[in-house]
Amino acid sequence: MPKPSLNIVMADDDAEDLELMEYALRSKKPEAAIHKVSNGQQLLLYLKNWQDIDPPCLIILDYNMPELTGAEILHILQKENLYESVPKVILSTSNTSAYIHECKKNGAADYFVKPNNMKDMETLAQKMLQLCGREE
């Protein structure tokens, strides 16, 4: 079975936000393999099990999640050489400058505030795919 050409992992405790972002990403890249988890521990477990295969081309993290915040996950992943070149972005409802600074210090390629409408979500998906190196 051929592996998908585009692998993206998303972690967010809000199922609706996961679905909206997946829809937006698929509107730009329908063939993408999008893996969704609902917290930081599940993300780390998923990535640990993924190590024998190519790493994802993009990791999308919510800032506020149970068990581990997006910033804490970034800090953990900074220590893993396998994920050094994988862009990691935060997608959050908060635009708190302290959160943004913390995430960028911990290796986030960017920090995005969750859009309020689908058109802006699709524009954001395009920006994320550009980070992934697979834009339209």
PyMOL commands that set and color helices and strands:
alter all, ss='L'
color gray80, all
select helices_A, chain A and resi 15-28+40-50+70-78+81-83+97-105+118-132
alter helices_A, ss='H'
color red, helices_A
select strands_A, chain A and resi 7-11+33-37+58-61+88-92+110-113
alter strands_A, ss='S'
color yellow, strands_A
deselect
rebuild
show_as cartoon
